[in-house]
Amino acid sequence: MTDLEIAKSIKLKNINIVAKNIGLNKEDYELYGNYKAKINNDLYKTKDNKNGKLILVTAISPTPLGEGKTTMSIAIADGLRKIGKNAVLALREPSLGPVFGIKGGATGGGYVQVAPMEDINLHFNGDIHAITAANNLLSSMIDNHLYFGNKLGIKEVVWKRCLDLNDRELRKVEVGLSGEKRIVPRLDSFDITVASETMAILCLSKDLFDVKRRLGNIIIGYNNEDEPIYARDLKADGAMAVLLKDALKPNLVQTLEHTPAIIHGGPFANIAHGCNSIIATKTALKLGEYIITEAGFGADLGSEKFLNIKCREAGLVPDAVCLVATIKALKYHGGVSKEELDKENISALDKGLNNLFHHINTLKNEFGLNVLVAINKYDIDTLEEIKYLENKLSEKNIPLSLVEGYKKGGDGAIDIAKKLVDLVEIPNNFKYIYELSDSIQDKIMKVSKKVYGARDVVYSEEAKKSLEKIKKLKLDKLPICIAKTQYSLSDDPKNLECNDAYDIHIRNLEIKNGAGFIVVLAGNIMTMPGLPEVPAAEKITIDENGEIIGIF
């Protein structure tokens, strides 16, 4: 059966039952139908429960095959429930860009899914639409201000519009072409919504007041003296906050085995900070004994930002990290073509282990965290390959678990659940990669060397000018969010093995004053993705009975 057919074959519990099982009262949430609800965004402040144990799920550098990080997160939560633990998931929301693009949905797979699958993948309670609307309201107010005389003296507009779809044509556009008397044409561009500053603000805010404050702090442009102009100068922050009022409330759903899942916020990790909302994570910590959360793409991207940005902002530290891989993906990193991956190849597996060991070293030695490697097991994985991997990890004293959640649900994740219960009790020695007091250049260098394994950092002339502006505005003590290809530790997506010394090339830097970080654009990364030659949208349709077909 397909993932969608499996999801439809299992009867979900009414969301009231799911809510009751984690101690929620009727006044703590509001219903969005029978299987979805929104939890009050201030609940985590009023619950005096002791925080649960926080488990971060990350992965090796991703491959076109998919390593199943979300699938693993769901399997772990279901496995923990199987052994009698109160587990709660805290995940990101899917973006319509990948759903209709190359990746498909983001609700797990096989017998470890969050549900209702179609609703979560499509428009989920309207959160991302609200973010898009708030973002573009600010754009319309900027252009309206320019039309009616530009009293603030805006010389340069840096605020971008956004849309939650992959559309490469929107990377650079010209607006104001109507020919009306007072409209001046100018160049503009779109980000995908999940890479927008508005999304980051929602995910890093602590409450509605904090949302409004951060929205007001957005730098929309500069005047003739190169002084920043803020969203609050346009009086846009209040209306934007109104649009985000309901989107700020975390969403409650369930897995196919009825494990509670709080899904909220959806920034990409290659071009944004890659973590679900602080509110959702802190809410889950008050409701569960073990909280499983996931950071996007590999440990060099989502996890680095989770630890250096989100944990710093929220005052959190994960109790353990689960690093996901597949034997197929390791062989791919070892130079095997996609057509040859089904064949046993110990030599390629050995080469691919370099990527795995690099991420282990980053998490264990640079961040000081306890790490467990989780292998999403395929039927084609040979006993020899598994034994070779076990021996190599044993030499480094790294625990390993083979997980079969895709085929067996929570029953296929009992081993990893037990191992994580033990691992979270071992104290870690967590430390940040950089300090906020470091210069922006030092922060970039530390992440590039310690996390990416780079030799050096090279700046374009445009990037050097941006660094000067950041220093002049006294914003150089903000954390950094590096936008980089997910496929390689380097900034070259084709450099999979990273055997030779390489530099990180910084194209430009963007100030996200409302979100509270500096985006650093490395290599040729784009903040508005494009569709593949054959997008997933071609296979998605609805039949005469109203049933959705083709989401995977």
Phi, psi and omega in degrees: 000150174286166178303319181294320179294320177299314181301320182283342182278349185251129181282123179278157173276149173303138186297338175298323179291317178299316180296316181297325182292343176247021171083019178274137173268163183303325181284354181275349185208166175232144186279141170239065187091196185277340190233009179221149176210162172244130182269142177306133187287348178257010183301321184296338179279335185262338178283126181263015177299149173291140179298142175283182177276134184258121179246121180263129177254125179223192186206171169291175176301128188292155178237167177298346182283334185081129182262347175080043182294315178292319176303317179295318180302315180292318179300317180299315180298315178295322177296319177298320177295324180298329180262018171087017180261147178276093182257143177226133177274146173224097189241172175273160174276144175291148173263146178294338179304300178294325182303316180264000183260242186257332190273329185084202184287175182222052182239022181092197182197160180062232182263010173236090181226155166264148188217157006286121189302313182295318182295319182293321181284336185239108172069006192336098177055015173077009185299309185289330174296320179297320178296316178300315181295316180297316180301312185281339170299317178299318177300316182293327179288327176297309183292328176294321178296319177297320181296321184264033168111347175055057181297334180278354179067041180293121178262322183225129177259125179248352181286136182252147169286168179214162178206138183270054174215154173281120182205092186297338180293342183267004180296328175213123182225162173247129181247166179078039183259014183288343180084003178294152193304314188261006180266127180252120178299146176206160176284142179218177176202163180245142162260156165291143189306322184286355173252006184281157176294329179297319176298315180299320179298313179300320185284336183257356181279155182260338179192182184295323178297319179294323175302310182298319179299313181293319177301318178296332182278355179300130174272116183265342182174193184222151178266189184295337178267010183061028175270141182290147173244132189255159177301326179293334176294333177269359184058039181264342188296324182295312181293324177297318179296323178300318180294334182265001186305309181279329179297338181287346181275125180297149181264134178252125173224205183210161172276175178296342176258014172073019171289133180297137179227121176259115187241121188199128179080146184211043180293137172297157181260343177280322182245003177214197189267355160073021184230151174291180188287151173299319181300315181296315181295316181291328175294314179300320180298333179275346186251343184234164177274325177228126182247126180251118178236164187226141174247142191293154177053211186279173181294341178284344183247277185303315182292318179302318181285324174303315186280319184274333181254298187294312181298322179295317182290321186266349184071037182246155172219126178293145179277340176197159178236134176254118183257114188266140174209169167232156178295324177299316181294322179295320177293325177297318176292342176270007173101006181276138177289160181300328182290338185255003188291338181284351181267145177298134182205089183294324181298314179293321178300318180298317178296318181294337178298339178301321179293317178298312182294328177298313181292323176300314181299318179300310184289317187279315187262325179277316179268342178076034183252157177277131189237139171235135177267129179245125179255117170289109190278134172254154177297332183280350178296126183273157179300323181293318179296317180297315181295321179297316179296315179302315181296317181295320179287325178297324178299331180259008178060040179252121179293148182229144173223133173269125187243132179238041181297324183305317183267333189241000182066213181300331178297334179275004183231020181291320180299312182292326178299314180296318181294323179290325176301321177286318186295322183292345180274350179273122180300143176250175181239056187299138174211151177283157177288326180220164175258151179296335180286346177295154173292162178301318179298319179293322178298313179298318180296317181296316178294318182297318182278312187281327184260316182271338184078024183283161177278316186202175178238133180242131183251138171286168177296322178297319178296321179297320177295320178296321177300319178296319179296316180300317179294318180298322180278000179059041178250014184283357178264006176284155172291166181247151178231100185277124176266115189212155176305142179275344190279342184223154171293333177277187175263012178251111185297343181270348181271079187284318187275337177051044182284324182266157179300141181218155177253157171262127184257118182264115182280318181193171175229143180234134180275122174247075189293328178289315177292326179093034173208169178252123175278130181246114184271116183250140179063219183254023183300138180249142179266005168230104182291165173248166177280153173285174181302320176240092183289153178301334181303332181295336183260354184266129179206184179226135184270183185294343178266004180084011180274132178280137182233142167102353176283135181227000000 
